[in-house]
Every structure is written in structure tokens, then in C-alpha cells.
């Protein structure tokens, strides 16, 4: 039964993935324009952030669109396939759920923020100009 469910969702991803990615590309927002010094400061702050995502996840797409809208160069790790990104998300984040934003402070401590709505709210609160 488990293999049937996995096969169903894999087939669904294969069929719906390309149209979803095309839709994301067609509806991508234009980025926020900042002064060069302000953008450099934002770029520096974004070095402490990592987004764990699946390429065709609709919730991940919402977060990526918000990142584009706010002109945030956040590092992305695709956690869909088995590998180091998936292992790190599972072992350090505690859950294998995407989207997930890893926030590392100056001391090197990491906080893992799940849920697309919470991630978008965090990015808007932290990076939207006053």
C-alpha cells in the first residue's frame, strides 16, 4: 500500500511539476529596488539564512516568490532527493518538512522556521523597508 501511495505522488509530481514551475516563472514578481549600500547590507544578512525546499512544492514556491519580491539572495537547498541537504534538515531541523528556513545567529546557533506563512511573515518583518 505504501508503495502505491508513493508511486501516485511521484507520478503527480512528474505530471504537475513542469506546469507549476512554468507558472512560477511567468508570475515572478519584480524585485524590490534598494540603494546599493542597503542591498549590500541585506545581502550580508541573508548569508545567515538557508531555505530548504522542494522544487515543485507550491508552498515553497510562495516563499521563493516572496524572496524575489524582496530581492533576497538566500541560499537554497533542495531537500527532495536523498543527500546532505535532506539529512541536515531531518537531523538538525528535527522534521523532514518543507519549506524550512534555517536562521543562524552571530554565535552560530540555528533556529529552524517551518511553514510558508511564518517564513513569509519573518522575511517581510525583517527585510521590508520602513
C-alpha positions in Angstrom: 0.0 0.0 0.0 2.8 2.4 0.9 4.5 1.9 -2.5 1.2 2.6 -4.3 0.8 5.9 -2.4 4.4 6.8 -3.2 4.0 6.0 -6.8 0.9 8.0 -7.0 2.5 11.1 -5.6 5.7 10.6 -7.7 3.5 10.5 -10.8 1.6 13.5 -9.7 4.9 15.4 -9.2 6.1 14.4 -12.6 2.9 15.5 -14.4 2.3 18.7 -12.5 5.8 19.8 -11.8 6.7 21.4 -15.1 3.4 23.4 -15.4 3.9 24.6 -11.8 7.5 25.7 -12.5 6.4 27.5 -15.6 3.6 29.3 -13.7 6.2 30.3 -11.0 8.5 31.7 -13.7 5.6 33.5 -15.6 4.3 35.1 -12.4 7.6 36.0 -10.8 7.5 39.5 -9.2 9.9 42.2 -9.9 12.4 42.7 -7.1 12.5 45.5 -4.6 14.9 48.2 -5.6 17.3 49.4 -2.8 20.3 51.7 -2.8 23.5 49.7 -3.4 24.7 50.2 0.2 21.3 49.0 1.5 21.3 46.0 -0.8 24.8 45.1 0.3 23.6 45.1 3.9 20.7 42.9 3.0 23.0 40.6 1.1 25.2 40.3 4.2 22.2 39.5 6.4 21.0 36.8 4.0 24.2 34.9 4.4 22.9 33.6 7.7 19.8 32.2 6.1 19.2 28.9 4.2 15.9 27.8 2.6 15.3 24.1 2.4 12.7 23.4 -0.3 11.4 21.1 -2.9 11.5 22.5 -6.4 7.8 21.7 -7.3 6.2 22.3 -3.8 3.5 25.0 -4.1 4.3 26.3 -0.5 8.0 26.5 -1.4 7.1 28.4 -4.5 5.2 31.0 -2.4 8.3 31.5 -0.2 10.6 31.8 -3.3 8.3 34.4 -4.8 8.5 36.4 -1.6 12.3 36.2 -1.7 12.2 37.5 -5.3 9.8 40.3 -4.4 12.1 41.4 -1.5 15.3 40.9 -3.6 16.8 38.4 -1.1 19.7 36.3 -2.2 19.0 33.5 0.3 20.9 30.2 -0.3 18.6 27.3 -1.3 19.0 23.7 -0.6 16.8 21.2 -2.5 15.9 18.6 0.1 13.7 16.4 -2.1 16.4 13.8 -3.1 18.4 11.8 -0.6 21.6 13.7 0.2 23.3 16.0 2.6 20.6 18.7 2.5 17.8 16.2 3.3 19.9 14.7 6.0 20.7 18.0 7.6 17.0 19.1 7.5 16.0 15.8 9.1 18.7 15.6 11.8 19.3 19.2 12.8 15.8 20.7 11.9 14.0 17.8 13.6 11.5 17.3 10.8 11.6 16.4 7.1 9.1 19.1 6.1 9.5 22.0 3.6 9.7 24.8 3.3 12.0 25.4 6.1 14.2 28.4 6.8 17.4 27.9 8.8 18.3 31.1 10.6 21.8 31.2 12.1 22.7 33.9 14.5 26.2 35.5 15.0 27.0 33.0 17.7 26.4 30.1 15.3 23.1 28.9 16.9 20.5 27.8 14.4 16.7 28.2 14.6 14.6 26.2 12.1 11.4 28.0 10.9 8.8 25.8 9.2 5.5 26.8 7.4 5.4 29.1 4.4 3.2 31.7 6.1 5.5 32.1 9.0 8.6 32.2 6.8 7.0 34.9 4.6 6.0 36.9 7.7 9.5 36.6 9.1 11.1 37.8 5.8 8.6 40.7 5.4 9.2 41.8 9.0 12.9 41.6 8.7 13.6 42.9 5.2 10.7 45.2 4.2 12.0 48.8 4.2 10.3 51.2 6.6 
